[in-house]
Amino acid sequence: MKIVGVIAEFNPFHNGHAHLLEQARLAVGEEAVVVCVMSGNWMQRGEPAILSKFPRARIAVASGADLVFELPTLWAAAAAGTFARGAVKLLIDAGVDLLVFGSESGDISQLRQVADCLSSDAAQALIREELEKGISYPTARQRAVRRCIGTTAAACLDHPNNTLAVEYLLALAELNAAAEALTVSRFAVPHDSLTVNRGFASANYIRSCIKDGAWAEVAMYVPPAAMTVLAEEEAAGRLPADFTSCEQAILAKLRSMEPTRFAQLPDVSEGLENRLYRAARQACCMEEFLDLSKTKRYTHARLRRILTHAYLDTVAGTLPSEPSYLRVLAANKAGQRCLRSLSKTAAVPVISRIAQTKQLSAEGQALFHYESRCTDLYMLTYPDSAQWSGGSEFQARPYFPEV
């Protein structure tokens, strides 16, 4: 059995994801078990997933994945480096043999060149030098790469999937992983594009169609299994999940926070807490809060993640620095056979039943209870208030199809 690992958000699962999983399986052959580490209910861009984690995992298993583990919120709603390290760590704990990821480049040699550059002392010194000019960290990194190895290599970091790919390679190296890496070229449509091409569309475009109720359009770009689950979740009042359902509650949370509490949020530094505090008292909506908080140093995505962690009441440094368990969200028959093996060989506990969380370390239990709170707050983003009751994390079970 060869374990092929894929890291994704599946927000929502679409034809491009199906292509990536197909290529991952083909890379190894019939003995491949495709194991995904998927973001839970909160996304890296600092917003709730349009569809909650268990239905998204169910779609993935019906559309090419064998087994889906959850990437907890602390890593899922984090900057690219933290996101990548948490997800790669979980795959290593599961014994992954090959990590497969998409990229605009499609050139693993070029991506490795950039990763090797960024891991050097020279590049790190240049990044610090560039940051002193008051620019954002992504811009400082790209300038450092340009100064070290040239414009062509630096241009690689213009594209989001390339940036994540580089972070995956950095994480593999940092964790001394034996796993190999393979990149699949992203084609047809760019990341976040609002254009479509040859049966493919970006997750951003599909989310906009779901919010507009353009279901005939959605059906053109997602697998049939996705349409079934999306229809069920919409009928139940759980789709689309969106911050607009609880914007007033978020503003109330922001206005209740003092600068010292803002300073405790992940990614807040260098006096940003004072700017956030002022913005919270002036803003009449979330977008205005973000606009008032923005500077050249802090990207919109970083500020959205800070806002999300304010809502989730996260305190930086109080939870584990690495994921401490593998939480099962869904598995088909091949995935369940893999699970039986992993229950004996995985480097961290494998959780498929809530009762198993009681056997976790104190650190693991703290992480699970934090995740439960994140889920309770996520449910307030559902469009139907009848679905807002909490406690679902202790009731949910992984999806194991009967056939």
Secondary structure, DSSP 8 states (H G I E B T S, - for coil): -EEEEEEE--TT--HHHHHHHHHHHHHH-TTEEEEEEEE-SB-TTSSB-SS-HHHHHHHHHHTT-SEEEEE-HHHHTS-HHHHHHHHHHHHHHTT-SEEEEEESS--HHHHHHHHHHHTSHHHHHHHHHHHTTT--HHHHHHHHHHHHH-HHHHHGGGSHHHHHHHHHHHHHHHTT---EEEEEE--SS-TT-S-EETTEE-HHHHHHHHHHT-HHHHHTTS-HHHHHHHHHHHHTT--S--GGGGHHHHHHHHHT--HHHHTTSTT--TTHHHHHHHHHHH-SSHHHHHHHH--SSS-HHHHHHHHHHHHHT--TTSS-SS--SEEEEEE-HHHHHHHHHHHHH-SS-EESSGGGGGGS-HHHHHHHHHHHHHHHHHGGGSSSGGG--S-GGGT---B----
